[in-house]
Amino acid sequence: MQEELQKVNHFTDSVFYEIELTAKYCKMLGTQMFEDIDAGLSVDEFSTLDILSLNPEMCQRDLAKLIFKDRANTGKILDNLENMGLIERELSVKNNRPVKISKLTPKGKKKVEEIQEVLRPHTEMIKSKILNSDLKQLRSMLQEFREVLGDTLEIKI
């Protein structure tokens, strides 16, 4: 990987550009799928619910890091989800500071399950076109790449 990163003459010939394009395709596909199934949520809202389903009782700052949004945008997403009755937030203390902890309501859990069930055929169809071993390797490589980038980035969320 080091050699490839050093040989690049143009940004559009780089792995960075390939990943950026792929991310844009994924975002577009997600947006289209959510419109097609009439989920009533944006991809970001569903991602937030999905993360909360896996990590119950998260504070906004920790959630912002996982969805890679600033705290203000994360707050807007949480406000929308709370207004829909999909999450509830309660005041708590973390590291001697007051924080709002978000957790799914029963309605939110049901919504996550419903959307996952509807999305499953779409994602399985895409996954079926790529070998499972290749998907595992790709995921591992992307995680490694993010770790390298994370070590060099100064992320302020």
N, C-alpha and C positions, 0 to 999 in steps of 0.2 A: 504494500500500500504506500510506503514511503516513496518508492521510485515513481509511482504514478503521480503522486502529489507534486513531486519536483519537476516532472517532465511537461506539465501543462503550460501552454503558451497563452491560451485564451480561456476565460472563465467558462464559456460555453462548451469547452472540451473537458471540463473538470468533473470529478465525482460530486463536487458541491452543487454544480448546476443540475446534474442528473437527479440528485436527491431532491433539490428544490422543485424540479419539474414533477417528479413522482409525488411529492407532497401536495402539489397543486392539483394533480389528477385525483388523488385520494380525497381531497377536500371537495372537489367538484362532484365526484361520485357520491360521496356522503350526502351532500346537499341535494343532489338529484334523487337519491334513494329516499331521503326524508320527505321530499316533496311528493314523490310517487306514493308513498304509504300514508301520507297525510297524518304524520305523527303528532302534529301540534306542538312540536319542539324543534329547536335548531340542533344541529350536530353538536355545538358547544354545550347546549343545555343537556342533551342526552349524555354526552361524555361526562359531564359533571355528575349526573344522576348515577351513571355506571360506576364512576370512581367512588361515590358515596356508598353504593351498594357493596363495594369491596372493602371500603375503609370507613366503617361507621363512626360517626361522631368526630368529624374533622373540623379544624378551625379554618378560617378563610385563607390565611397565609399559606398553610400547608396545601390546601386545595389549589391555590393559585400556582404553586410550583408544579403540581401534577398536570394541570391543564394548560400550563405555560401562558397564562394571562396575568396582567397586572392586577393588583388587589381591587382597583376601582371597577374594572370590567368583570372580575370575579364576583364582586358585590352586586353588580347589575344582574348577572346570571342568577345568583342566589335569590335576589329580590323577586325576579320573575318566577322562579321555581316555587318560592314560598307563596306568592300570590296565587299560583295554580293549586296550592295545597299539596305539592309533591314532596316538599321538605319542611322541616321546622327547625328553628334556630333557638338556642337557649344560651343564656349568659353563663360562663364558666370562668375558671382561672387557669392560666397556663404560664409557667415561669413567672409567677407573681404578677401577672398582667391579666386584666379582664379580656376575654375573647368570646366571640359567639361561636358556638359549636353547631354544625349543621348535621342533620341526620334525616334519612328518608322517612316519610310517613308510610302507612300501609298503602295509601293511594300511589305514592311514589314507587314503592317496591313493585306494585302491580304493573305500573306503567313501564318500568324497566323490563320486566319479564315479557310483557306484550310486545314491546318494540324488538327485543332480542329475538323473539320467536318469528316475527315478520321479517327481520333482516337476515336471519340464518340462511334461508335459501339463496339470497343474493350473495352473501359472503362465501357460502360453500361452493357456489358456481364458479366464482373467481378463483378460490383456492384449488378447485379441482383441475384447473388448467396449469398448475405449477406443482411439481413434485413436493411432497411433504418434507423430504430431507432438505430440499432447496429452500423452502420457507423457513425451516428451523435455522439453517445456516445464515440466511439473509437477516433474520431477526437478531441472531447473535452478533453478526457483523455490524448491524445498525446500532445495537446497544453499545458495542465497543467503540464505534465511531462517535456516538453521543458522549460517551465518557471522556474520550480524548478532547472533544470540543468543549465539554463542560469544564475540563481542567484549564483550558486556555481562555474561556469566556468569563466575563464578570457580569453575572446575571443579577439584576436588581428587581426582585418581585416582592 
